[in-house]
Amino acid sequence: WNVEPQRLYARAVVRNVAVQAGLDEWVWGQGREGGAFLSANARPLRALSVQSDTAFALPWRLRGLWRWRATFLAA
């Protein structure tokens, strides 16, 4: 049998930076069913991501532009 886990990853958080590596489903969009993916039954991505753990304010004069979250994903 060829059994592969749907979610298997390690995650570490230091201050406001989270690093995650492993297998996970990545869905971006308005909701769980409306994300940016091509198939509803696609295999999970082997990925490395660096992201902000919570929202942050931009520095200097850009501080008034709400709060932001950022994600870098390599799969």
C-alpha positions in Angstrom: 0.0 0.0 0.0 1.1 3.5 -0.7 0.0 5.5 2.3 1.0 9.2 2.5 -0.1 11.5 5.4 -2.3 14.5 4.5 -0.7 16.7 7.2 2.7 16.2 8.8 4.8 19.2 9.6 6.9 21.0 12.2 6.3 24.6 13.2 8.4 26.9 15.3 7.6 30.5 16.4 10.2 33.1 17.5 8.7 36.5 18.4 6.3 37.2 15.5 8.0 34.9 12.9 6.7 31.4 12.3 8.6 28.8 10.3 6.8 25.7 9.1 8.2 22.8 7.1 6.6 19.5 5.9 3.4 18.3 4.3 0.3 20.5 4.6 -2.7 21.7 2.5 -2.5 25.3 1.4 -5.8 27.0 0.6 -6.0 30.8 0.1 -9.1 32.7 -0.7 -12.5 33.6 0.8 -13.1 30.3 2.5 -12.1 26.7 2.8 -14.0 25.8 -0.4 -13.1 29.0 -2.4 -9.3 29.1 -2.3 -6.6 29.3 -5.0 -6.3 25.6 -5.9 -7.0 23.6 -9.1 -8.4 20.4 -7.6 -10.4 19.6 -4.5 -8.5 16.3 -4.0 -4.9 17.4 -4.7 -2.0 16.0 -2.7 -0.6 18.1 0.1 2.5 20.3 -0.7 5.9 19.6 0.6 6.7 23.1 1.6 8.8 25.5 3.6 7.0 28.7 4.8 8.1 31.8 6.7 5.2 33.9 7.9 4.1 36.4 10.5 2.4 34.7 13.4 0.2 37.7 14.2 -0.7 40.9 12.4 1.9 43.7 12.6 2.0 47.5 11.8 4.4 48.8 9.2 7.1 51.2 10.3 7.5 54.9 10.0 4.9 56.9 8.1 3.3 53.7 6.8 2.0 52.8 10.3 -1.4 54.2 9.4 -2.0 51.6 6.7 -3.8 49.1 8.9 -2.1 45.9 10.2 -0.5 43.3 7.9 0.3 39.6 7.8 2.9 38.3 5.4 3.7 34.7 4.1 6.6 33.4 2.0 6.0 29.9 0.7 8.3 27.7 -1.3 6.9 24.3 -2.4 
